[in-house]
Amino acid sequence: MNVNLKEAVLPHFLAILSFYLIVIIYFSPIVFEGKMIFQSDILQWEGSAKELLEHRARTGEEALWTNSMFGGMPAYLIHLDPKGDITNTLIKILTIGLPHPVSGLFFGMVSMYLLLMVFKVRPVIAALASWAFAFNTFNFLSLEAGHNAKIWAVSIVPLILAGVHLAFSSKKLLGLSLTALAVLLQLKFNHLQITYYTLILVLIYGMGQLVKAFREKQLINFSKITALLLAGAILGGLGNLARLTSVLEYGKYSIRGERNLPQAEENDSGLDRAYAFNWSNGKLETLTLLIPNYFGGASQQALPENSAAENALRTQGMEPQQINQFVKNAPTYWGDQPFTGGPIYGGAIMIFLFILGILFAPPLYRNVLLAMTLVTLMLSWGKNLEWFNYTLFDYLPGYNKFRAVSMALGITLLVIPILGALGLEQFYLNREAVKTKATFFKALGITAGLILLAVVFAHWSGFGGTDSSYPDWLQAALKTDRKSLLYADTFRSAMFIGATALLLSLALFKKMKMEYAIMATGLLLLVDLWGVNRRYLDQDSFTENPSEQHFAATPADEKIMQDQGYFRVLNLQNPFNDARTSYRFNSIGGYHGAKMSRYQDLIERILDPEISAFVEKAQEGNFDYAGIPVLNMLNTRYIMAGRGENAVFRNPEANGAAWFPEEIIPVSNNEEEISTLSALDTKSTATYPSADAANTPASGAGKLSLESNGPDQLVYSGQVERKGLAVFSEIFYSEGWQATVNGQEAEIHRVNYLLRGLVLPEGEVRVEMSYQPQAYYLNRTLSAIFQYAVLGLVLFAGYMDSKKHPQT
């Protein structure tokens, strides 16, 4: 086989080399200096996962339960790396050794490039679109926040679409294998919301192919291809069987599953509607795709020198230090979301090319991609488009498990470069056609009109409200600065679009080679995106070791660390949205978007009121430890009110690891149980879910002590004076926890709404509790088998395709 290297290999090599170089240049502090991005969510993850990582390092085994957050919860959604899993190795190979998390951007560019190759777009245009896809601000803001799994999940979407398109382009085996591989890799990152959006894209694409098949009377062939792709997706999913089954199993018991308590909401399962749609993108805010500072940028952003706010503060006689502090973190954002790290910007040039695509791209794919764009935009508007999104939330299966719907813009920014590339390709091919010039200038006119309308809309909306605590003169100054930011970026976007239009016009009128014009356009696009991304992720974003600084032991930590016992800690500083405490201690709080629903009930109904009442009394000098009985039943031995040594308070009333209540109260439902619990002395009384008092266990007596503990194993011993129910300060979870008493299997009961209870016999006892979800261990082996099957299928399909289509 003779291969023409210049035509068949060199363009692709140069494209992939450009992806690699762009990543290592932008992220050179990570690649060459070993620095890291200060990612807040990753630091939260480190705090959450510390116990699990230490257990694996010590034993070589994966812990499937953690005691370090929310009193205890399954570890599946924190850290899970099953034995035999080869996906990490595959990703290292496919990203050519680039460090995590920036390797995801490289893979995203390669993924988009492959998709556009499948669409028969020439390499230079495909490379340009790939740069736009990876370097949009959605990805960079996600990096800055630490949403690494989300970036990876989005980066794999083009690969899935490439597999689907291949199958419908008469390359069924290759399409099948690529789809299976892409699904395998995407599900590995366990970001089911992005996977859900991916499914929506595939369905829209499928509807386009269905219409085509109907018109061409090829419905049987359509059905065969659809079945084949479904088989590929299932095979990729089976490669993640252990992950998926564990997550789905836990989902029923999390805040995204069925509710335990009645609420005034339409749905009896899933997230609360207000919570799910809290981060909804404004309809006008969509214009940040074209003009980055259209809505002021980030929630807090530095103002330029001599800003209106700076001058107003100076006029009022403010100290220079106070002025400087304000203008460096000014509240510039005036959109609909509670706060934002920055605008979702897709590149003014790419928006122009997208409009070009609407006019030039083949009708089938133009319509499909436009539908994808519109649907994802509508999803991102959330509560700002109630009739659409509330209907989906209430009736679309599984959709009420997701939140932060503005995330759908990441998918919009995936679709826009595809249509832009298809349009530019058709513009290139039809540059000699009579109508091409007129259509090109029509696209330019539409883009210019969009910019003009954006400015008009901004004036119409009045540049938003400001903090009412600010005086009127400062509010007026801030609005003036917002207007200036918008004007500056409007001019900036117009200049980039104008330069692109000039380049393509020169090529259109044969004053420049079209290839050179497209290459120059790509460079302009990169300069544009690079410059905006530097506003939010610059050299100051990289640091030597953010973990070392963030988790450095405080005097408060060191004081608690002197106690080698088994207990939990309540950090009064943002307890239920911070995982720093979990880094060293078993915490009452933590940080997770899918905590157990019963624990969330406890937080809302009992723990928050208990904490508030305790703090109020403590501020008056009355440390009422007996007045926090539910915190006591969770074995809360220490309460932290700060980072100093004197900010740590030892709670003498904590119930300990296990105890025998004197009275057992039967309750008939969850509402009755949690209401009863809120008024109990948890040392002497316990609740038991049984409507029939005759079936309620008797109260026991005796003493129990904890001999040893690990993430998923606990051993107790003691003397039982009277047979009956013992309560353990551990969170009840029915899927996987097993108990033995003196070697005999025993049933674990749920007591006190969410704790474990065991009926113990009289005499000396040894109690062992272990977390052994058998379905996980079985599925772990099956997952590995299916992963190798996917890999084998990809290699076989590649070999067969190379035999059918030799390069000459």
VOGU-3710 file (C-alpha; in Angstrom, 3 decimals, decimal comma):
1> mnvnlkeavl> 0,000/0,000/0,000  1,454/3,347/-1,070  0,526/6,268/1,165  0,688/9,858/-0,047  2,083/11,387/3,142  1,627/14,976/2,030  -2,101/14,635/1,343  -3,176/11,761/3,586  -1,088/12,270/6,708  0,594/15,684/6,897
11> phflailsfy> -2,562/17,873/7,223  -3,896/15,728/10,056  -0,508/15,599/11,765  -0,227/19,397/11,620  -3,766/19,838/12,945  -3,192/17,547/15,921  0,214/19,119/16,518  -1,480/22,527/16,644  -3,909/21,213/19,274  -1,038/19,906/21,357
21> liviiyfspi> 1,022/23,078/21,044  -1,875/25,385/21,845  -2,574/23,503/25,056  1,033/23,370/26,249  1,622/27,049/25,425  -1,469/28,345/27,203  -0,984/25,991/30,131  2,826/26,038/30,183  2,947/26,574/33,987  1,154/23,228/34,380
31> vfegkmifqs> 3,050/21,351/31,668  6,580/22,648/32,324  6,572/23,951/35,895  4,296/21,435/37,582  1,933/24,149/38,797  -1,796/23,713/39,199  -4,945/25,743/38,709  -6,567/26,904/41,911  -9,842/25,012/41,356  -12,321/25,513/44,172
41> dilqwegsak> -14,451/22,464/43,367  -11,392/20,219/43,071  -10,265/21,364/46,503  -13,719/20,436/47,756  -13,313/17,055/46,076  -9,904/16,550/47,714  -11,442/17,160/51,094  -14,247/14,719/50,304  -11,985/12,023/48,867  -9,055/12,161/51,297
51> ellehrartg> -10,269/9,224/53,397  -10,900/7,137/50,270  -7,523/7,893/48,700  -5,679/7,115/51,925  -7,549/3,828/52,255  -6,582/2,823/48,719  -2,948/3,786/49,278  -2,889/1,790/52,516  -4,783/-1,328/51,429  -4,836/-1,323/47,629
61> eealwtnsmf> -8,640/-1,603/47,768  -11,387/0,831/46,830  -13,501/2,054/49,735  -17,127/2,284/48,665  -18,332/4,190/51,718  -16,961/7,307/53,383  -17,524/8,476/56,946  -15,966/11,868/56,316  -19,051/13,680/54,968  -22,634/14,147/56,131
71> ggmpaylihl> -22,236/11,517/58,820  -21,466/8,893/56,156  -22,540/8,212/52,576  -21,737/5,939/49,611  -18,507/6,940/47,884  -19,597/6,202/44,302  -20,090/9,847/43,387  -16,931/11,022/45,138  -14,244/8,652/43,916  -14,494/5,302/42,182
81> dpkgditntl> -11,751/3,539/40,253  -12,756/-0,128/39,913  -10,077/-2,787/39,578  -9,479/-3,859/36,000  -10,757/-0,565/34,566  -8,679/0,394/31,508  -10,275/3,764/30,727  -7,590/5,766/32,551  -4,899/4,041/30,503  -6,822/4,670/27,276
91> ikiltiglph> -7,144/8,370/28,092  -3,428/8,714/28,868  -2,597/7,159/25,512  -5,136/9,234/23,593  -3,967/12,506/25,168  -0,257/11,793/24,572  0,739/12,280/28,176  -0,769/15,743/28,706  -1,541/16,409/32,370  -5,034/16,355/33,792
101> pvsglffgmv> -7,247/18,378/33,543  -5,983/20,296/30,482  -5,733/17,006/28,583  -9,514/17,241/28,213  -9,199/20,330/26,013  -6,742/18,531/23,735  -9,050/15,537/23,485  -11,963/17,859/22,740  -10,106/19,346/19,782  -9,183/15,914/18,444
111> smylllmvfk> -12,764/14,746/18,969  -14,214/17,729/17,084  -11,611/17,336/14,317  -12,578/13,696/13,810  -16,254/14,633/13,646  -15,612/17,243/10,960  -13,429/14,799/9,034  -16,404/12,459/9,029  -18,451/15,345/7,594  -15,750/15,711/4,916
121> vrpviaalas> -14,658/19,172/6,008  -11,119/20,039/4,885  -8,434/19,905/7,622  -7,725/23,636/7,867  -11,399/24,443/8,488  -11,803/21,484/10,846  -8,797/22,675/12,860  -10,224/26,191/13,091  -13,569/24,876/14,391  -11,768/22,577/16,843
131> wafafntfnf> -9,888/25,527/18,326  -13,172/27,388/18,722  -14,803/24,408/20,431  -12,044/23,857/22,980  -11,212/27,498/23,697  -14,684/28,874/24,382  -15,018/30,448/27,812  -17,426/27,762/29,002  -14,502/25,341/29,121  -12,088/27,805/30,693
141> lsleaghnak> -14,520/28,986/33,353  -15,261/25,327/34,083  -11,523/24,695/34,439  -11,154/27,626/36,811  -14,036/26,329/38,940  -12,784/22,726/38,905  -15,559/21,157/36,802  -13,103/18,784/35,162  -15,522/15,898/34,643  -17,936/18,239/32,877
151> iwavsivpli> -15,211/19,417/30,465  -14,264/15,842/29,657  -17,876/14,766/29,172  -18,505/17,640/26,741  -15,218/16,978/24,934  -16,336/13,439/24,107  -19,703/14,467/22,627  -18,260/15,122/19,114  -16,774/11,627/19,145  -20,214/10,166/19,830
161> lagvhlafss> -21,713/12,222/16,998  -18,858/11,108/14,730  -19,692/7,463/15,410  -23,397/8,058/14,748  -22,701/9,961/11,524  -20,277/7,299/10,308  -22,927/4,636/10,754  -25,363/6,655/8,644  -22,620/7,239/6,052  -22,269/3,575/5,056
171> kkllglslta> -19,470/2,836/7,538  -21,556/0,840/9,955  -18,811/-1,174/11,676  -16,588/1,856/12,189  -19,561/3,883/13,429  -20,569/1,116/15,805  -17,082/0,829/17,289  -16,518/4,577/17,613  -19,911/5,032/19,280  -19,147/2,250/21,763
181> lavllqlkfn> -15,729/3,740/22,585  -17,093/7,272/22,981  -19,952/6,163/25,236  -17,501/4,111/27,299  -15,244/7,138/27,809  -18,023/9,646/28,481  -19,756/7,507/31,099  -16,405/6,976/32,789  -16,570/10,640/33,869  -19,988/10,086/35,414
191> hlqityytli> -21,479/13,432/34,370  -24,962/12,192/33,595  -26,369/15,660/32,898  -24,002/16,087/29,937  -24,793/12,518/28,857  -28,496/13,463/28,950  -27,822/16,475/26,733  -25,806/14,224/24,429  -28,784/11,915/24,074  -30,947/14,904/23,100
201> lvliygmgql> -28,450/15,816/20,355  -28,389/12,257/19,057  -32,196/12,124/19,003  -32,367/15,378/17,024  -29,772/14,050/14,577  -31,743/10,799/14,354  -34,942/12,656/13,546  -33,147/14,359/10,670  -31,982/10,999/9,354  -35,478/9,579/9,808
211> vkafrekqli> -36,951/12,328/7,634  -34,283/11,633/5,030  -34,925/7,871/5,162  -38,674/8,427/4,808  -38,198/10,592/1,741  -35,777/8,117/0,184  -37,838/5,078/1,242  -34,969/3,698/3,306  -36,785/3,151/6,602  -35,624/-0,468/6,920
221> nfskitalll> -32,001/0,588/6,530  -32,585/3,408/9,048  -33,956/0,885/11,531  -30,953/-1,405/11,086  -28,470/1,426/11,628  -30,393/2,673/14,667  -30,373/-0,817/16,188  -26,658/-1,130/15,489  -25,901/2,203/17,170  -28,059/1,281/20,122
231> agailgglgn> -26,043/-1,930/20,469  -22,827/0,110/20,405  -24,118/2,504/23,056  -25,191/-0,429/25,240  -21,779/-2,052/24,850  -20,079/1,205/25,903  -22,481/1,482/28,797  -21,783/-2,085/29,913  -18,119/-1,108/30,143  -19,237/1,184/32,977
241> larltsvley> -21,651/-1,275/34,515  -20,120/-1,065/37,998  -20,231/2,728/37,995  -23,681/3,047/36,497  -25,465/0,468/38,629  -23,903/1,868/41,793  -24,846/5,459/40,943  -28,360/4,527/39,844  -28,854/2,457/42,965  -27,734/5,329/45,181
251> gkysirgern> -29,735/7,871/43,177  -32,992/6,574/44,673  -31,771/7,540/48,139  -30,183/10,878/47,246  -31,782/14,320/47,059  -32,276/13,601/43,345  -34,449/10,580/44,061  -37,831/10,104/45,694  -38,773/12,442/48,503  -39,278/11,095/51,994
261> lpqaeendsg> -41,382/13,989/53,243  -44,409/15,638/51,600  -43,644/18,944/49,871  -45,711/21,528/48,062  -44,209/20,595/44,702  -45,666/18,967/41,620  -43,106/16,154/41,575  -42,686/13,562/44,303  -39,126/12,805/43,214  -36,090/14,621/41,895
271> ldrayafnws> -34,743/18,028/42,821  -36,735/20,953/44,066  -37,726/23,071/41,063  -36,362/26,332/42,476  -33,044/24,659/43,273  -32,795/23,009/39,864  -33,438/26,242/37,941  -31,542/28,649/40,175  -28,812/29,016/37,554  -30,928/29,863/34,511
281> ngkletltll> -29,416/31,877/31,711  -31,302/35,023/30,727  -32,614/35,149/27,169  -30,717/38,358/26,418  -27,712/36,937/28,251  -27,347/34,560/25,307  -25,780/37,523/23,494  -22,593/36,983/25,516  -21,906/34,290/22,914  -21,190/37,240/20,611
291> ipnyfggasq> -20,143/40,053/22,980  -18,345/38,770/26,103  -18,984/41,710/28,461  -22,553/42,154/27,280  -23,815/41,530/30,811  -20,810/42,920/32,641  -18,582/39,822/32,703  -18,047/38,079/36,034  -20,013/38,798/39,207  -16,921/40,513/40,533
301> qalpensaae> -14,498/41,865/37,990  -11,797/44,525/37,849  -12,820/47,822/36,297  -10,531/49,658/33,873  -8,504/52,643/35,047  -10,408/55,882/35,608  -13,735/54,073/35,654  -16,866/55,970/36,610  -17,062/54,081/39,903  -13,437/54,909/40,742
311> nalrtqgmep> -13,971/58,604/40,015  -17,218/58,649/41,982  -15,558/57,047/45,012  -12,652/59,492/44,783  -15,061/62,424/44,602  -16,714/61,201/47,796  -13,358/61,271/49,603  -12,844/57,514/49,977  -9,395/56,266/50,970  -7,218/55,082/48,020
321> qqinqfvkna> -6,929/51,608/49,543  -10,718/51,255/49,770  -11,153/52,546/46,224  -8,579/50,088/44,911  -10,237/47,202/46,730  -13,641/48,078/45,278  -12,567/48,590/41,651  -10,615/45,315/41,650  -13,755/43,385/42,625  -16,575/45,518/41,285
331> ptywgdqpft> -20,078/43,996/40,870  -20,162/44,308/37,085  -22,513/41,400/36,293  -26,183/42,278/35,850  -27,655/39,053/34,474  -30,293/36,673/35,829  -28,029/34,194/37,610  -27,147/34,445/41,337  -23,490/34,859/40,384  -21,141/33,814/37,615
341> ggpiyggaim> -17,423/33,361/37,063  -17,672/35,027/33,674  -19,638/35,145/30,413  -20,164/32,198/28,084  -18,386/33,476/24,968  -18,145/31,463/21,770  -16,080/33,861/19,696  -17,480/36,663/17,542  -15,802/35,161/14,481  -17,417/31,773/15,072
351> iflfilgilf> -20,847/33,384/15,469  -20,305/35,032/12,071  -19,282/31,686/10,582  -22,324/30,087/12,233  -24,585/32,538/10,405  -22,592/31,791/7,266  -23,348/28,125/7,924  -27,073/28,797/8,167  -26,947/30,220/4,642  -24,424/27,848/3,043
361> applyrnvll> -24,569/24,460/4,804  -26,456/21,503/3,260  -30,155/21,772/4,231  -30,372/18,484/6,158  -27,482/19,232/8,494  -28,299/22,936/8,649  -31,772/22,110/9,944  -30,502/19,453/12,364  -27,781/21,703/13,791  -30,124/24,683/14,021
371> amtlvtlmls> -32,591/22,531/15,948  -29,789/21,437/18,295  -28,770/25,073/18,816  -32,302/26,241/19,529  -33,128/23,379/21,900  -29,930/23,784/23,941  -30,471/27,538/24,182  -34,033/26,964/25,373  -32,782/24,459/27,950  -30,236/27,001/29,214
381> wgknlewfny> -32,954/29,634/29,765  -34,524/27,448/32,476  -37,032/29,397/34,580  -36,890/32,223/32,028  -38,804/29,938/29,649  -41,172/28,259/32,096  -43,666/26,730/29,667  -40,902/24,714/28,037  -38,492/23,877/30,843  -41,006/23,286/33,626
391> tlfdylpgyn> -42,864/20,891/31,340  -39,640/18,964/30,671  -38,811/19,011/34,374  -42,199/17,603/35,309  -42,631/14,991/32,580  -39,341/14,143/30,838  -37,959/10,960/32,492  -34,921/11,672/34,641  -34,667/15,358/33,744  -35,612/16,470/37,256
401> kfravsmalg> -32,362/14,977/38,587  -30,293/17,823/37,109  -29,546/21,406/38,081  -27,644/24,451/36,794  -29,384/24,334/33,423  -27,168/27,139/32,071  -24,744/24,249/31,552  -26,603/23,498/28,315  -24,714/26,430/26,773  -21,650/24,188/26,732
411> itllvipilg> -23,534/22,019/24,254  -24,619/25,067/22,245  -20,955/25,980/21,892  -20,307/22,480/20,585  -22,939/22,772/17,859  -22,050/26,295/16,662  -18,544/25,372/15,391  -19,928/22,338/13,536  -22,415/24,414/11,558  -19,820/27,149/11,125
421> algleqfyln> -17,341/24,659/9,694  -19,924/23,112/7,358  -20,877/26,585/6,147  -17,282/27,650/5,577  -16,604/24,405/3,700  -19,548/25,005/1,375  -18,507/28,644/0,966  -15,064/27,389/-0,084  -16,482/24,856/-2,546  -18,989/27,298/-4,085
431> reavktkatf> -16,808/30,411/-4,122  -17,135/30,616/-7,919  -20,934/30,439/-7,899  -22,877/33,550/-8,894  -24,925/33,751/-5,684  -22,004/33,203/-3,290  -20,957/36,860/-3,043  -24,491/38,065/-2,342  -25,088/35,339/0,235  -21,766/36,076/1,930
441> fkalgitagl> -22,588/39,770/2,349  -26,071/38,821/3,519  -24,459/36,797/6,345  -22,251/39,780/7,191  -25,278/42,068/7,246  -27,209/39,715/9,533  -24,254/39,575/11,944  -23,892/43,364/11,955  -27,625/43,697/12,542  -27,403/41,291/15,471
451> illavvfahw> -24,680/43,422/17,061  -26,770/46,552/16,592  -29,841/44,884/18,102  -27,744/43,719/21,054  -26,785/47,314/21,869  -30,405/48,463/21,524  -31,608/45,672/23,851  -28,962/46,569/26,425  -30,130/50,177/26,518  -33,712/49,021/26,692
461> sgfggtdssy> -32,943/46,853/29,742  -31,156/49,711/31,498  -27,959/47,796/32,379  -29,569/45,982/35,273  -30,003/46,655/38,938  -27,306/47,009/41,569  -27,000/46,294/45,252  -29,630/48,430/46,964  -27,200/49,019/49,841  -25,082/51,179/47,524
471> pdwlqaalkt> -25,882/54,886/47,445  -27,578/56,216/44,318  -24,427/57,949/43,061  -22,462/54,668/43,176  -25,258/52,701/41,500  -25,328/55,237/38,672  -21,536/55,024/38,306  -21,653/51,231/38,119  -24,268/51,352/35,363  -22,038/53,753/33,449
481> drksllyadt> -19,140/51,310/33,789  -21,294/48,413/32,620  -22,236/50,455/29,568  -18,554/51,161/28,897  -17,653/47,483/29,210  -20,408/46,565/26,766  -19,372/49,232/24,258  -15,710/48,212/24,448  -16,475/44,540/23,790  -19,040/45,387/21,115
491> frsamfigat> -16,366/47,319/19,256  -13,906/44,476/19,850  -16,274/41,830/18,448  -17,118/44,066/15,476  -13,417/44,469/14,673  -12,786/40,728/14,696  -15,823/40,085/12,499  -14,808/42,904/10,176  -11,277/41,544/9,848  -12,644/38,087/9,075
501> alllslalfk> -15,071/39,478/6,501  -12,217/41,391/4,867  -10,041/38,273/4,622  -12,817/36,146/3,142  -13,820/38,970/0,787  -10,260/39,235/-0,516  -10,329/35,500/-1,176  -13,772/35,717/-2,726  -12,574/38,393/-5,143  -9,357/36,413/-5,821
511> kmkmeyaima> -7,058/38,918/-4,129  -5,857/36,237/-1,736  -5,764/32,459/-1,732  -8,803/31,059/0,059  -6,574/28,700/2,084  -4,554/31,652/3,394  -7,704/33,579/4,244  -9,060/30,624/6,235  -5,752/30,132/8,043  -5,638/33,839/8,939
521> tgllllvdlw> -9,251/33,615/10,127  -8,282/30,727/12,384  -5,443/32,742/13,887  -7,746/35,719/14,478  -10,272/33,427/16,153  -7,574/32,039/18,410  -6,347/35,530/19,332  -9,913/36,561/20,147  -10,665/33,586/22,391  -7,199/33,618/23,947
531> gvnrryldqd> -7,621/37,253/24,955  -11,031/36,787/26,569  -9,952/33,623/28,394  -6,987/35,505/29,857  -9,459/37,691/31,726  -10,526/34,711/33,812  -7,665/32,209/33,645  -4,305/33,973/33,477  -0,835/33,397/34,902  -2,042/34,348/38,382
541> sftenpseqh> -4,471/31,401/38,253  -1,582/28,928/38,468  0,019/28,109/41,773  2,580/25,668/43,151  0,323/23,614/45,381  -3,140/24,969/46,167  -3,953/21,941/48,312  -1,031/22,548/50,623  -2,221/26,060/51,341  -5,935/25,275/51,483
551> faatpadeki> -5,627/22,255/53,774  -2,773/23,507/55,958  -3,600/22,529/59,546  -4,931/25,407/61,616  -4,552/25,636/65,403  -8,172/24,459/65,616  -7,356/21,387/63,499  -4,285/20,592/65,578  -6,256/20,771/68,809  -8,870/18,297/67,550
561> mqdqgyfrvl> -6,183/16,029/66,043  -4,879/15,359/69,542  -7,999/13,276/70,124  -7,465/9,839/68,532  -10,997/8,655/69,276  -13,950/8,129/66,965  -16,200/11,164/66,643  -17,603/13,789/64,289  -16,892/17,482/63,952  -19,317/20,316/63,233
571> nlqnpfndar> -17,720/23,322/61,559  -20,050/26,262/62,062  -18,495/28,110/59,124  -20,651/27,071/56,145  -21,024/23,495/57,426  -23,095/21,969/54,621  -21,275/23,507/51,653  -17,620/23,002/52,494  -15,503/19,838/52,612  -12,363/21,227/54,234
581> tsyrfnsigg> -13,323/19,669/57,581  -13,695/16,285/55,850  -10,007/16,361/54,888  -9,016/15,384/58,451  -12,147/14,517/60,351  -15,477/12,775/60,094  -17,722/15,744/59,454  -21,335/16,548/60,162  -21,278/18,592/56,956  -19,457/18,404/53,655
591> yhgakmsryq> -19,844/19,381/50,021  -21,840/17,331/47,542  -24,643/17,893/45,059  -26,268/14,521/45,752  -26,193/14,003/49,490  -28,538/11,429/50,984  -32,111/12,680/50,993  -32,763/11,661/54,591  -29,727/13,625/55,697  -30,950/16,667/53,750
601> dlierildpe> -34,298/16,291/55,504  -32,464/16,233/58,820  -30,474/19,353/57,902  -33,550/21,337/56,911  -35,918/20,175/59,641  -33,641/19,700/62,649  -29,916/20,405/62,287  -30,195/23,979/60,983  -32,594/24,999/63,786  -30,440/23,194/66,384
611> isafvekaqe> -27,282/24,908/65,171  -28,933/28,340/65,048  -30,315/27,964/68,571  -26,970/26,718/69,898  -25,029/29,621/68,336  -27,495/32,174/69,636  -27,156/30,851/73,192  -23,376/30,468/72,890  -23,050/34,137/71,911  -24,686/34,919/75,246
621> gnfdyagipv> -22,216/32,647/77,050  -24,574/29,677/77,428  -23,161/26,560/75,736  -26,276/24,395/75,802  -24,849/21,063/74,620  -27,878/19,178/75,940  -30,028/21,342/73,656  -28,617/19,732/70,490  -29,825/16,119/70,933  -29,768/15,220/67,211
631> lnmlntryim> -26,234/16,532/66,788  -25,390/14,509/69,873  -26,835/11,308/68,361  -24,498/11,888/65,366  -21,604/11,726/67,852  -20,643/15,389/67,417  -17,786/15,646/69,902  -16,266/18,900/68,604  -17,750/22,160/67,376  -15,507/24,587/65,478
641> agrgenavfr> -16,360/28,272/65,286  -13,157/29,405/63,616  -9,544/28,477/62,921  -7,990/29,450/66,238  -7,355/26,998/69,072  -9,839/28,814/71,288  -12,509/28,441/68,591  -12,825/24,692/69,282  -15,418/23,504/71,786  -15,597/19,941/73,104
651> npeangaawf> -19,148/18,683/73,416  -19,492/16,547/76,578  -23,024/15,463/75,635  -22,172/13,553/72,412  -23,890/10,142/72,520  -20,812/8,199/71,435  -20,506/5,405/68,902  -23,373/3,236/70,238  -25,879/3,194/73,104  -29,022/1,516/74,425
661> peeiipvsnn> -32,110/3,782/74,575  -34,501/3,188/77,445  -37,648/3,721/75,369  -38,549/2,847/71,764  -41,329/4,886/70,137  -43,078/3,336/67,118  -43,868/5,755/64,285  -46,064/5,108/61,267  -44,502/7,361/58,621  -41,543/9,590/57,845
671> eeeistlsal> -43,276/12,843/58,768  -44,258/11,480/62,163  -40,775/10,101/62,710  -38,849/13,283/61,969  -41,333/15,371/63,957  -40,975/13,001/66,913  -37,185/12,990/66,595  -36,993/16,768/66,827  -38,350/16,625/70,410  -36,482/13,536/71,689
681> dtkstatyps> -33,773/13,061/74,233  -31,813/10,810/71,867  -29,790/9,232/74,681  -32,810/7,730/76,361  -35,344/7,439/73,538  -35,347/6,225/69,926  -37,904/6,052/67,133  -38,680/2,901/65,186  -40,689/2,838/61,925  -43,516/0,493/62,763
691> adaantpasg> -47,206/1,311/62,853  -47,747/-1,726/65,081  -46,325/-1,297/68,582  -46,263/-5,066/68,981  -43,639/-5,309/66,250  -41,389/-2,680/67,842  -38,201/-4,118/69,387  -37,825/-3,958/73,128  -35,331/-1,553/74,670  -32,086/-3,123/75,761
701> agklslesng> -29,391/-2,294/78,308  -25,640/-2,593/78,437  -22,474/-1,000/77,107  -20,821/-1,088/73,687  -17,480/0,238/72,565  -15,973/0,683/69,114  -12,891/-1,495/68,675  -11,899/-0,571/65,118  -13,192/1,474/62,235  -12,548/2,041/58,542
711> pdqlvysgqv> -14,471/3,615/55,699  -16,534/0,473/55,148  -15,974/-1,670/58,231  -16,776/-1,172/61,921  -16,250/-3,561/64,837  -17,884/-3,175/68,258  -17,706/-5,225/71,438  -19,510/-5,033/74,751  -21,709/-6,545/77,407  -25,489/-6,616/76,935
721> erkglavfse> -27,367/-6,738/80,242  -30,812/-6,965/78,694  -31,668/-8,082/75,176  -32,986/-5,274/73,014  -32,331/-2,540/70,484  -28,973/-0,774/70,339  -28,542/2,431/68,341  -25,356/3,165/66,399  -24,338/6,683/65,375  -23,949/5,558/61,745
731> ifysegwqat> -26,057/6,476/58,743  -28,489/3,785/57,627  -28,246/2,666/54,002  -30,059/-0,471/52,965  -27,990/-1,281/49,856  -24,882/-3,177/50,908  -24,389/-2,778/54,656  -24,269/-6,130/56,436  -23,960/-6,957/60,112  -23,020/-9,981/62,166
741> vngqeaeihr> -23,468/-10,461/65,898  -21,114/-13,056/67,347  -20,597/-14,336/63,809  -24,298/-14,696/63,056  -25,927/-12,518/60,384  -28,225/-9,882/61,868  -30,722/-7,458/60,363  -29,843/-3,768/60,433  -32,880/-1,663/61,346  -33,420/2,003/60,542
751> vnyllrglvl> -33,993/4,033/63,705  -34,117/7,753/64,531  -35,016/8,495/60,902  -31,516/7,723/59,521  -29,395/5,788/62,015  -28,656/2,068/62,263  -30,040/-0,172/64,946  -29,442/-3,807/65,891  -31,305/-6,080/68,278  -28,551/-7,589/70,426
761> pegevrvems> -28,758/-10,746/72,593  -27,942/-10,777/76,267  -24,337/-11,437/77,227  -20,987/-10,651/75,682  -21,295/-9,529/72,044  -19,071/-8,763/69,096  -20,715/-6,749/66,348  -19,205/-6,357/62,889  -20,624/-4,068/60,212  -19,228/-4,130/56,692
771> yqpqayylnr> -20,189/-2,478/53,447  -20,214/-5,164/50,744  -22,518/-4,306/47,833  -22,388/-7,600/45,966  -23,826/-6,146/42,770  -20,834/-3,792/42,545  -18,251/-6,573/42,874  -19,970/-8,699/40,237  -20,426/-5,764/37,862  -16,809/-4,655/38,343
781> tlsaifqyav> -15,616/-7,845/36,689  -18,206/-7,593/33,920  -17,242/-3,961/33,315  -13,635/-4,916/32,664  -14,680/-7,651/30,252  -16,888/-5,277/28,253  -14,177/-2,609/28,188  -11,781/-5,031/26,517  -14,574/-6,001/24,140  -14,974/-2,323/23,128
791> lglvlfagym> -11,243/-1,961/22,605  -11,143/-5,129/20,511  -14,090/-3,927/18,430  -12,360/-0,590/17,713  -9,145/-2,302/16,600  -11,033/-4,774/14,437  -13,168/-2,054/12,821  -10,099/0,061/12,109  -8,354/-2,905/10,516  -11,358/-3,779/8,349
801> dskkhpqt> -11,807/-0,170/7,243  -8,138/0,114/6,270  -8,518/-2,997/4,081  -11,592/-1,571/2,359  -10,163/1,909/1,849  -6,394/1,679/1,360  -4,599/5,021/1,046  -2,772/5,440/-2,231
//
